[in-house]
Amino acid sequence: MKPLRRACALLSAFLLALGLALPALADAPVTQATILFTHDMHSHLLPATDESGREYGGYARLKTAIDAQKAAHPDAILVDGGDFSMGSLFQTAYATSALELRTMGAMGYDATTFGNHEYDYRARGLADMLNAAVDSGDPLPAIVEANYLPPEQGQEGYDADAQAVWDAFEKYGVYDYILLERGGVWYAILGISGVDSDACAPMSGMILYDRFEEAQQAVDTARMECWEKNGVQPLVICLSHSGTDGQGKGEDYELAQKVEGIDLIVSGHTHTTLEQPIQVGDTWIVSAGEYSKNLGVVTMDYRPNGEVTLTGYELVPIDDTLLDDPGIASLVEGYKKEVDENYLSRFGMTFDQVLAYNPYQFDSVDEVYATRHDSTLGSLLSDAYKWAVEEATGEPVDLALTASGVIRESFAVGDITVSDVFNVASLGIGADRVPGYPLVAVWLTGADVKNALEVDASVSQLMSAARLYYSGVGAYYNTNRMFFNKVAAASMLGPDGAGTAIDDDKLYRVVTGLYCGQMLGAAESSSFGLLTITARNADGTPIDMDRLEDYIVHDAKGNEVKEWYAIASYLQSMGGEVDARYAQPDGRKLVEASWSPVRLLMNPNKFTFIAAAAVLVVILLVVLLVRVIVGKADRNGGQAQDRQRYRGRKK
């Protein structure tokens, strides 16, 4: 308790001194502060193409926009809100070459923070990346992280990998916050991770400390340090990988409500684009969208007493109207050769190799998330997983699944390259420590297959990342049906498309990605304990989900079958053009909203029976209550008549 009392005493003394001195600084001249920002860039060093064929992003174009802003605002700072890695083939050099951080350094970034995807290669991968960045000798951005940290010695989870991260933090210089002066403006920049960000990093090995407490402590300490050293109050920026829902709510909204002293939150994680900033008290929240679609520009009036007023906000589109910065363009081209040599060569492929021509309009990622529907993109990916595992093992697969949460991009009309495919399924790392999530093969009972479909039909409305797309099964959903019984009919689909009934007790061989498999294992918690999905061995014994990596699919040479490689190989097998079966949905998922009593009550499960029983009980209670009321009224009426007759006789 003594350190706590001492800290409180120091803070009280600081606040007293501050209260006496700030009025004198109120008349100090106003200085304009300019903050340039990005977030969720996900290794998108090259421009991407949306489903309409429009190009956006790319670091060479982004650098051109940054330089233009710095020409207009020479004292601007440049910051990033995390998830700077994982999303393209460049991430394959994450742990060995740290291409993302080195390129950000070359572009002039002052600071960034960690997003959940910086932990995709686990704790050891993060440590290796930080060490590689420092060892390169290149300029690098500062990294701030206040509440998502490795276990310390003596804490649960502490091991050699945790210590490796602590050592890498010290070597790189990862701090809760930094103080930075530019053009007469002092900035305090801190980093915060959110609750959902932690949930999206199940193998990070980190501890998530309370974001409100740690943010408040970082703000207070930074302000105290800046006052003691420089005699002024800083403009406080929080690089938060927490996010908003785009409509003014979410984790960063709560952060702004509960932590005093933050002037600006650069809000990452949810890939939100805020056309106008969100104001919460004296705090402003800004977001510029993912994949460097935009460069965010914030201008503020700053006084040394800490008074800050937002005076301007702009999102500068990064598109083909901007010329490439030649230095960054040359750097990226060199990185492509490194990826070819050190990663793709083991798969017999190259970065820009064309796999097939695509004449069809596929869903965008936003559309994949938006509603329960039959998606040609989801069908293609799940078909690819089924095909690839059958090719690799020579054994039939009954069902293949993928989820919206692991689909990172879509395919545009035109040539599909190896790079395009990797961007679609770019997450993770396997047990072999090679980038790319592998496929796993397990067995599910028919009852659990139905529950998996019900996760898509019911749970995905609460958690859109759980929308499922599948191969080998067909389902009919009625969205007006009882919760957890929205799947009115389902059947297994053979190669010819013929359906057979799902046997609740039969075991079916199921293939999905490693991450998706881990998330299916969490179906019980996401459905409030009402749905269970138990992965099993071929003999029906349950699998220890902590050992799901034991069920990774390998080819004849012993290599893990990666998700992206399964898709690439499947496209390559089509003979030059995407198969016509993907021109439109094939009806494997039929979704409607019907109030027909027949459709509402067909194939009821226990949840519908329970609901029906509850409704019946309510009806019976109402009937009984009505009868009691009517009976009482009749008795009262009879008594009144008796009294009337009595009065008549008395007269």
Residue, then its C-alpha position, 0 to 999 in steps of 0.5 A: m500500500k505504501p507505493l500506492r499512497r506515495a503515488c496518490a500523494l505525488l498525483s495530489a501534489f501535481l494536481l495542486a501545482l497544475g491548478l495554480a499554474l494552468p490559469a497563467l497558461a490560458d492566455a498562451p498563444v494557440t498552436q495548430a496540431t495536425i494528426l494524420f492517422t490510419h488503422d487496420m492496414h493488415s499488410h496491404l502494402l499493395p493496392a487492393t481491388d473491390e468487387s466493382g474493380r475499383e482500386y484503393g489503398g497501397y502504401a506507395r499511394l498512401k505515402t504520396a498523400i502523407d507527403a502532401q499533408k505534411a507539405a501543408h502541415p509541416d509539423a503533422i504527426l502520423v499514427d496508426g491504431g493497430d492491426f498493421s499486419m496479417g492480410s497479404l502475402f507480405q505477412t509471411a515475412y512477419a517473424t523474419s523480416a518485419l516488413e510492415l513495421r519497416t515500411m511504416g518507418a520508411m513512410g514516417y510513422d511516429a507511433t502505432t499500437f498492437g492489434n489482435h492480429e499482431y498475435d496471430y503468430r503467437a507470442r514467439g512470433l511477435a517477439d521474433m518480429l520485434n527483434a527482426a525490426v530492430d536488427s534491420g537497422d531501419p527507421l521504425p515507429a514507436i509502439v505503445e501498449a498499456n493493458y495487453l501484456p505478457p504474463e510476468q514471472g510468477q503469474e499463470g501462463y509465464d513461460a519462455d515465450a512470455q519472457a521472449v516478448w518482454d525481452a523484445f519489448e525492452k529491445y524495441g522500446v515498447y511503452d505504455y505511452i510516449l511523449l512527443e513534441r512537434g512544432g511547439v505541441w506536446y503529445a502524449i500517445l498511449g496504446i489500449s487493447g479492447v475486450d473483443s480484440d483479446a477475444c479475437a486473439p485466442m493464442s496470444g498468450m497475453i493478459l488483458y488488464d482493465r482498459f479503463e484503469e490502465a488508460q487512466q493511469a497512463v493518461d495521468t502519468a503522461r500528463m504529470e511527466c510532461w508537466e514536470k519536464n516541460g511545464v505544459q500539458p500535452l494533447v493526449i491521443c489514445l491509439s485504441h484497438s477496440g472499435t465502435d459500431g460506426q453509429g456512436k457506440g462500442e468499446d471506444y465510446e465507453l473508453a471515452q466516457k470512463v477515462e478522463g483526459i483523452d483528447l483524441i481516440v484513433s479507433g481501430h479493430t472494427h474497420t469502421t469509417l467515420e465520415q464525422p468524428i464522434q464527440v463524447g464529452d471532451t473526447w473525439i473518436v475518429s476512424a478512417g476505414e481498413y486497408s489504408k482506404n483513407l488517410g485520416v486528417v485531424t486538426m486541433d487548436y492547442r494551448p499549453n494548459g491542455e485546452v484542445t478544440l477540434t477545428g478540422y476533420e477529413l478523410v483523404p481517399i487513397d485511390d488511383t488518382l494518386l501517383d505512387d511514391p517511387g521509393i515506397a513502390s521500389l521497396v514493395e517490389g523488392y519485398k515481393k521477390e523475398v516472399d517468392e523466394n522464402y515462402l511461395s517457392r515451397f508451394g510451387m507458386t509465385f506472387d503474381q501468378v494467375l490461377a484463373y479468370n473470374p467472370y462473375q460478381f462475388d459478394s463483398v466482405d461486407e455482404v458476406y457479414a450482412t445477412r444469412h444468405d446463400s453466397t457464391l463466395g462462401s460456397l466456392l471457399s467451402d467447396a475448395y476445402k472439401w475438394a482439397v482434403e479429398e485430394a490430399t488424403g484420398e478419403p471422402v469428406d461429408l461436410a466442409l465449413t467456413a465462416s465470415g470471420v475468416i474471409r478477409e477479401s473477395f474476388a473481383v471480376g478479372d484474373i485471380t492471382v496467388s496474391d488475391v487468393f492469399n488475401v482472401a484467407s490470410l490469417g494465422i499460422g499452423a503447428d508447422r510455424v508456417p504462415g497460413y491457417p491449416l485445415v482440420a478434419v474431425w467427426l461430428t454427429g448428425a445432431d451436432v451438424k444440425n447445431a452447427l447450422e443453427v449457429d449460423a441461423s440463430v447465433s450469427q444474428l448476434m455475432s455476424a462473424a459466425r455466419l457459416y458457409y458450407s459444402g456437402v449440406g443444404a439447409y432451409y431457414n425460416t427467420n420467423r421461427m423459434f430461436f435455436n430452431k430456425v433451421a426448418a429442414a436440412s439434408m446432406l448433399g451428395p456430389d450429384g446434389a441429391g439430398t439424404a436425411i441427416d441421421d442424428d446418431k451417425l458420424y460425419r467427416v467435417v473439414t474446416g479451418l483451424y481457427c474456425g474449428q476453435m470457434l465452433g468449439a465455443a458454440e456452447s458459450s455463444s448460444f448461452g449453453l443451449l447449443t453444443i458441438t462436440a468434435r470427435n474422433a472417427d470412433g466417436t470419442p470426444i476430442d480435447m479442443d486444446r489439441l485440435e492441432d493434432y487433427i490438421v490435414h497433411d498431404a502425401k508429403g507431410n505438408e499442412v494443407k493451408e486454407w489459402y493453398a486449398i483455394a488456389s489449387y481448386l481454382q487452378s484445377m478449373g482449367g483457366e476460368v472459374d466454374a460456371r456453378y459459381a455464377q449464381p447461388d445454387g440453393r444450398k442455403l435457402v432463407e425466408a421469413s414466413w408466417s405460414p403455420v406449417r412452415l413455422l411448426m415443421n420439424p420442431n425441436k426441443f426449443t419449439f416444444i418448450a416455447a409451445a408448452a409455455v404458450l399453452v400454459v399461458i393460454l390455460l392460465v388466461v382461460l382459468l383466469v377468465r373463468v374465475i372472473v366470469g364465475k365471480a361475476d355470475r355469483n355477484g350477479g346472482q347475489a344481487q338478484d337475491r337481494q333485489r327479490y328480498r327487498g321486494r318481499k320486504k315491501 
